[in-house]
């Protein structure tokens, strides 16, 4: 998991890899000085809901950029949740979902403009 995740989060998502902490967590720099720490868990222990969401200014452009890097986006057609071109409007935002190499669900979201 560590090398595969490091490659995905740094090379595909563009997050700067900061290294490993003393507990073995992978550390990545986020905008505004925040840090994303990834903890290795046993196989099959991923959540069946969004693990993390990244706010973007232009969701369509962000999807296009990530697809060009090899990221596959999920589409949904559920009661109350339908994507069109990978994007769903939920309340005051647009959202799109994809998975990391370990099956964790990640999201891009863009607040709707007034």
C-alpha positions in Angstrom: 0.0 0.0 0.0 2.6 2.7 0.9 4.3 2.9 -2.5 1.1 2.5 -4.5 -0.7 5.2 -2.4 2.3 7.5 -2.5 2.3 7.3 -6.3 -1.4 7.9 -6.6 -1.7 10.8 -4.2 1.5 12.5 -5.3 1.8 11.7 -9.1 -1.9 11.6 -10.0 -3.5 13.9 -7.5 -0.5 16.3 -7.4 -0.1 16.4 -3.6 3.4 17.1 -2.4 4.8 14.0 -0.5 6.2 15.1 2.8 7.5 11.6 3.9 6.6 9.1 6.5 6.0 10.0 10.1 7.3 7.9 13.0 4.1 5.7 13.0 4.5 5.0 9.2 1.7 7.3 8.0 2.2 8.8 4.6 2.1 12.6 4.8 1.1 14.9 2.0 0.9 18.7 1.9 -2.5 20.3 1.3 -3.4 23.9 0.4 -3.4 26.3 3.3 -0.7 24.4 5.2 -2.8 21.4 6.1 -1.5 17.8 6.0 -3.2 14.7 4.8 -2.0 11.6 6.7 -2.7 8.1 5.3 -2.9 5.2 7.7 -2.5 1.7 6.4 -5.4 -0.5 7.4 -6.1 -4.2 6.8 -7.4 -5.2 3.4 -11.1 -4.9 3.0 -11.5 -2.2 5.7 -12.2 0.7 3.5 -15.3 2.7 4.2 -18.4 2.6 1.9 -18.7 6.4 2.0 -16.5 9.3 1.1 -13.2 9.3 3.0 -12.0 12.7 1.9 -13.3 15.5 -0.3 -11.2 18.1 -2.1 -12.6 21.5 -2.9 -11.9 22.7 -6.4 -12.7 25.9 -8.3 -13.8 24.2 -11.5 -15.0 20.6 -11.1 -15.2 20.0 -14.9 -11.6 21.1 -15.4 -10.4 19.1 -12.4 -12.1 16.0 -13.6 -10.6 16.4 -17.1 -7.1 17.0 -15.6 -7.3 13.9 -13.4 -8.7 11.7 -16.2 -5.7 12.8 -18.3 -3.5 11.4 -15.4 -5.5 8.1 -15.4 -8.0 8.6 -12.7 -11.4 6.9 -13.3 -14.5 8.6 -12.0 -17.6 6.8 -10.8 -21.1 7.4 -12.0 -24.3 6.9 -10.0 -27.9 6.6 -10.7 -29.6 6.2 -7.3 -32.6 7.8 -5.8 -31.5 11.3 -4.9 -28.0 10.9 -6.4 -27.6 10.9 -10.2 -24.4 11.9 -11.9 -24.2 13.4 -15.4 -20.7 13.4 -17.0 -19.5 12.2 -13.5 -21.0 15.3 -11.7 -23.9 15.5 -9.3 -25.5 18.6 -7.9 -26.0 18.2 -4.2 -27.6 21.2 -2.4 -25.1 24.1 -2.7 -22.3 22.2 -4.5 -21.3 20.0 -7.4 -19.6 16.7 -6.6 -17.8 13.9 -8.4 -16.3 10.7 -6.9 -13.4 8.4 -7.7 -11.4 5.7 -5.8 -7.8 5.5 -4.7 -5.9 2.3 -5.4 -7.1 0.8 -2.2 -10.8 1.4 -3.0 -11.3 4.4 -0.7 -13.9 6.8 -2.0 -12.6 10.3 -2.7 -14.6 13.3 -3.8 -14.1 16.5 -5.7 -16.6 19.3 -4.8 -17.2 22.8 -6.1 -19.4 25.2 -4.3 -22.2 26.6 -6.5 -21.8 30.3 -7.3 -24.6 32.6 -6.3 
